[in-house]
Amino acid sequence: MAKRLLIVAHAPSENTLALRAAVERGALSETEIDVRLIAPLQAGPDDVLAAQAVILGTTENLGYMAGALKDFFDRSYYPCLEKTQGLPYALYIRAGSDGTGTRRGVETIVTGLRWRAVQDPLICRGAWQPAFVQQCEELGAAMAAGLAAGIF
């Protein structure tokens, strides 16, 4: 049975859709992995429980994560709390500012869940740059490769 990589990413704009698509494209480069992309308002605890790794994506909204991602955590936290400890995850943030508050908010929740970051968060800061797309694709590919290789 293939290992599942779950991508839960809020993408309210053309640019954030491009980032989410890049993450998915990178993840799909690993053919041994079952990649599931679900918007935060549709994703829930069953999706997390079926995954062996998660990529979270969010915009920075007023210095915090998107409400859609917070809603996902609100609905998933307690059902996943005792069952997903050690779950490998990665995070990317599209931040018009510095992303610090958004990173802190997400990290507070995943620390409570006892999930394990497999790399530092990717923070796409400031004005839009085409390089953000390549960075997100690399993030997806690295997560899928690590999962396929059994590194995490």
Steps between C-alpha positions, in 0.01 A plus 500: 500500500638840401590752764276806495617860495221741590518860380268735688545844349294817487521663156268801464681670212663427167846521658418271791335255260830496309687420822261222596519353149880511518502312832270238352706474178816448704333237717366316195856463368530207743289228340499272806305753708124554512462880497174651625438872464206628705397857578498572875123547520449154345781319683442337835637257755434193286726644231778555752458156654536340155824689424863418581612863446336842456586822321318805633463816294352830604490867428595753763180680598539788744819342634341158553413186304196502273172440677441198275814327631410593858155347441668179377706487820195576716314202352798264489697573816332279758414208269868491392669590827578151630518329161741709291790572733824516305322564169752661263389834362626797304356851477502769238366851550422769245573808707460856384679601818754288686294189581616487862157502663366248252793266558463534877126429484539183293801380700310545828225269376725235347716502813187418698424219256863388535549494124859506378628770265726344238635834379481867589186673375518646152391863530435671168539860623424837352409582142421207271804330351491224237767320708229421758350247257829311461555501877156352558553235235828404670318479834243258358766289332715483814208395719392229256857372454559488876176314555570253216852434629377437853705790639194606694 
